[in-house]
């Protein structure tokens, strides 16, 4: 009985096992699932706290009001993001971010800030998506996306779904990608193959 309690089983489950009302294997399988879910939640919380700490380290003299506003923005973003990514995926993203480091993240953000206006200009000028310039932009686009998802198809697909469902908000808050930019890059990528 003590061994089952030390595994973290609730007392009522220990009594069920001891009374022969449940098998040890069944109870442990259920408990294993519970612990897996708890671990994923803790990893996701760790990711959120890490991202917030990283942001705050760049603003050491932030007043409490700004800090609380930042927390609200993080929570609102988390609510959106959790619709498209599992806790494990979010934890993987946070670990990836930590591994890459803030300088690499800043370089990626700068890469998007440089690329998006070029794509807009290409769309507005009527550039042929099969041109070498368009091909180079498409290759850079895919490279920047790869830095986010690291080749994980689940992360990539979640990112695409999130963008499609929130396109207008993302374009307003982050300057793109717009539908016309996406169409251009899709056509340029198709021409690359």
N, C-alpha and C positions, 0 to 999 in steps of 0.2 A: 504494500500500500504506500509506504513512504517513497519507494522508487517512482511510482506513478505520479505522486505529488511533486517530486523533484523535477519531473519532466514538464511540469507546468499545467497538468490536467486539473480542471476544477474538481472540487470534492465530490460533487454529485456524479461526475463521470467515473471517478475512482470507485465509488460505491456500486455503480452499475456494472463495472468490470468485475469487482469482487463478488457481486451477487450473480454473476453469469448472465446478466441481461444484455451485455454488449461485449464484443470481442476486443481484445487489446489492439489488434491490427486495425479494426474499424475506427476505434477511438483515436489511435495515433494518426491515422490517415486524415481524419477531420482536423485534428489539432495541427498537423503539419500544414494543412491548407491555411488555417488561421494564422500560424506563424509566418507563412510566406506572404500573406496579405499584409500583416503587420510590418514585416521587413520592407516591403515595397512602399508602404506609407511613410515609414521612417526615412527611407532613402529619398523620397520625393520631398519631404519636409526639409531634410538636410540640403537638398538642391535649392529650394526656395531661400532658405536662410543664407546659403553660400552666395547666391546671386545678389541678395539684398546686401550682404556684407561687402561684396565686391563693389557694388554701386556706392555704398556709403563710404568706402575707403577713398573714393575719388572726390568725396565732398565732406571732408572731416569736420567742417564747422557748420554743418546743416542744423538749422533750428528744429525744434521738436515738431512744429507744425508741418514743416516740409517733409520731415521724416515720416509723420503719420500719413501725409498725402501720398508719399512714395509707397508706403505699405498698402494703401487703398488701391493704387494703380497696379501693384504687383498682384494683389488678390483678384482684382477684376481680370487681369491678363491670365492669371492662373485658372480662373473659372472658364475662360475661353479655351485655353490650351488643354485643359484636362478633358475636354470633349473629343479631342483628336489624338491624344497620346495617353498611353497607360502610365501608371506610376513607375513601372520599371523603365519605360522609355524615357520619361522625364528624368529619372535618376541617372540613366545612361548619358543623357544630354548634359546633365550637370557635371558628371564625372569627366565627360569629354571636354567640357568648357574648362574645368579645373586643370586637366592634363595639358590642353593647348595653351592655356595662360591668357591673361587679359590683353597682352600685346598682340597675340595672334587674333583674338576676337576683334580688337580694334582695327587691325589690318583688313579683316574680312568686311567689317562695317564700312570702312573707307573704300574697299573694292566695290561694294554695292553703290555707294554714293557717287563713285566715279562712273560706273557702268550704266546705271539707270538713265542719266541724261543723254548718254551716247546712243542708247537704244531709242529713246524718245526722238532724238534728232534723226536717226536713221528711218524711223517710221514716218515722221513728218516730211522728210525729203523724198520718200518713196523708194528707198534703197531696195535693191533686189535681194531677197533673203538668201539667194544662192551665191552672192558675191563674196569674195575673200574677206572683206571687212565684216560682213554679217556673220560669216562662219567663225571669225575670230571672236566676235561678241558672244555668239552662242556657246563657243567653247569656254569662254571666261565665265559665262552665266552658270554653266554646268559645274565648273570648277568651284565656284562660290557655293552652289547648292551642296556639293559633295562635302565641303567643309562643315556644313551643318549636319547632314545626315550620316556622313562617314560610310556610305555604301549600304546602310541598313534600309532595306526596302520598306519596312514598316514605318520608319521615321519619315522617309521620303513621301510615302503615300499619305501619311497623316498631315504632313506639311502642305501637300497639294490640296487635300480636302479642306484644311483650315483656310488656305488662301482663297479657294473657290467660294466657300461659304461666307467669308468676311472680306471680300475683295474691295468693296467701297470703303470700309473702315480702314483697311490696311493702306489703301492708296491715299486717303486723307491724312492719316497719322504718320505714314512713313514715306510717302511720295512714290509709291509703286510697290509692286508692279501693276500696271494698268492692263486691262484686257488687250489693248492694241500692242503693248510691249510683249505680253505673253504670246499673242498670235504670231508676232514677228519672230520671236525666239523659237517657237515650235516649228515654224516654216524653215528657219535657218538650220535647226537641228535635223529636220527631215532631209534637207538638201545635203547635209554633211555625210549622211549614211550611204 
